[in-house]
Amino acid sequence: MSNTSLIFKPSFIRNPSQNGLGRYVCQLQRLVLKFCKNNGSSRGMREFIEEDLIDFAKSNSGIVVYLKPRRHRTAVITAEYLNGDKQWINCRNFTKVEILKWLNLLKTQQGDTTGTRFLKLQHTEIPSIQGPWTPYTFRPPSLNLTNFPEESISKLSEKTSATKELLELYEQQKMKSKGTNL
């Protein structure tokens, strides 16, 4: 199976998510905190690691936290979920409070579902609630009480067609051009 078929595979929601009815299972599996030891834009990440990381890890024992120091790069949080989804957050110049808020948000989510198309179980060829268009859709209601054949309705329009008008314009231009050539 190719990767494109996995991306556009439709999915149907058949039953409501029941995570939390019995035993809650946190969907966040792994956190990778990437930071620079010297860069000023990673200051908030370094403060979070020094002061709040141990408390966060103790209160969320089901989440594996990795620290990855990198040189001359901005701070980044990478979250991996049980369903295989990954989320990436750039933490440039974040404070330690902002980083803790983002981690709590990532902890309560179940992954990035923006790539999943949800389809309804019903299918219709005519999605409009007004029904399909017919030639009688925008006819005046007075036609409902008319006795047919009605001479005024069945009379063809006396307007000239667009083709006839173009031919007449062409003939007029010919006449003008003959008059100027003389």
Residue pairs with C-beta under 8 A, 6 or more apart in sequence:
7 115
8 117
9 117
10 117
10 118
10 119
11 116
11 117
11 118
11 119
12 118
12 119
12 120
12 121
13 118
17 110
19 25
19 27
19 110
25 62
25 82
26 60
26 62
26 63
26 107
27 81
27 82
27 83
27 109
27 110
27 111
28 60
28 62
28 63
28 79
28 80
28 81
28 106
28 107
28 109
29 63
29 64
29 80
29 81
29 82
30 63
30 64
30 65
30 66
30 79
30 80
31 63
31 64
31 65
31 66
31 77
31 78
31 79
31 80
31 103
31 106
32 66
32 68
32 76
32 77
32 78
32 79
32 80
33 45
33 48
33 49
33 53
33 65
33 66
33 67
33 68
33 75
33 76
33 77
34 68
34 69
34 70
34 73
34 75
34 76
34 77
34 78
35 42
35 45
35 46
35 49
35 67
35 68
35 69
35 70
35 75
35 76
36 42
36 69
36 70
36 71
36 72
36 73
36 74
36 75
37 46
37 69
37 71
38 71
38 72
39 72
39 73
39 74
41 74
41 75
41 92
41 93
42 74
42 75
42 91
43 93
44 75
44 91
44 93
44 94
44 95
44 96
44 98
44 99
45 75
45 91
45 94
45 96
45 99
47 95
47 96
48 96
48 99
48 100
49 67
51 96
52 96
52 100
53 65
53 67
56 65
56 100
56 103
57 63
57 65
60 107
63 107
74 90
74 91
74 92
75 90
75 91
75 92
75 94
75 99
76 88
76 89
76 90
76 91
77 88
77 89
77 91
77 99
77 102
77 103
77 106
78 86
78 87
78 88
78 89
79 86
79 87
79 88
79 89
79 106
80 86
81 87
81 109
81 110
81 111
82 111
83 110
83 111
84 111
85 111
85 112
85 113
86 112
87 106
87 109
87 111
87 112
89 102
89 106
91 98
91 99
91 102
94 102
126 132
143 153
146 153
160 168
